[in-house]
Amino acid sequence: MFSTQSYWKSGRLRLIAHSGSKRSEGVPDIPTIAESGVPGFESTIWYGFMLPARTPRPVVQKLHREIADIAATPEARQLFVSQGNDVIANTPDEFAKVIKAEYIKWGETGRRLGVSLD
């Protein structure tokens, strides 16, 4: 299994900056790109579960609770952090806001750069 921490700590990988908005729990000594001289830079990878739009709210809430409980276990946290990820088990509404913000951000970036999906 790939582990950012093991590669970084062994000296096999030299990390110069982290792309998130704040320092990573997994590599706290590594500054963010914004701290390194590119103010406002943030690019993250996120994972999430999505359900059909009309899934009943109680089902969504139950699934969220189950996943959040698993993500909060020491084993899951250690696995994510060892891979350079931070664990954020936000609510379904918070996650919807993340998706919308990413859609807007990267759509604007694509338009500015003239990128088209052909």
C-alpha positions, -999 to 999 in steps of 0.1 A, spaced: 0 0 0 12 35 -9 19 56 21 28 93 17 42 94 52 65 64 47 79 77 14 84 112 29 99 101 61 123 77 44 136 105 21 124 87 -10 99 115 -17 106 152 -12 74 171 -5 76 208 -12 41 219 -7 5 207 0 -23 218 -23 -50 221 4 -62 252 21 -46 242 53 -17 219 63 -24 182 61 -27 161 93 -6 135 76 23 158 67 20 188 91 55 201 85 48 206 48 35 241 40 6 247 17 11 261 -18 -6 293 -6 19 296 23 47 289 -3 39 320 -23 8 314 -44 -20 331 -23 -54 317 -26 -42 284 -43 -63 254 -33 -68 221 -51 -80 190 -32 -91 155 -40 -123 144 -23 -142 112 -20 -179 109 -14 -210 87 -17 -238 99 -40 -273 86 -42 -302 92 -66 -317 126 -63 -350 114 -48 -336 91 -22 -357 95 9 -340 119 35 -341 93 63 -322 68 41 -296 95 33 -292 104 69 -288 68 80 -262 61 54 -243 93 63 -243 83 100 -229 48 92 -202 61 69 -192 89 94 -190 63 122 -167 42 101 -145 72 90 -141 81 127 -126 48 137 -89 49 145 -82 23 118 -99 43 91 -84 76 102 -49 61 102 -54 46 67 -66 79 52 -39 100 70 -11 76 60 -21 82 24 -19 120 28 -57 125 32 -76 143 59 -108 128 72 -138 151 68 -172 134 73 -193 164 64 -231 163 62 -249 156 30 -258 193 27 -222 203 34 -210 179 7 -235 192 -18 -220 227 -12 -185 213 -18 -196 197 -51 -213 229 -62 -183 251 -53 -159 227 -72 -182 227 -102 -182 265 -103 -144 268 -96 -133 243 -122 -159 255 -147 -146 290 -145 -110 278 -147 -118 257 -178 -136 287 -195 -107 310 -187 -82 286 -202 -104 278 -232 -108 241 -223 -137 223 -240 -150 188 -236 -150 174 -271 
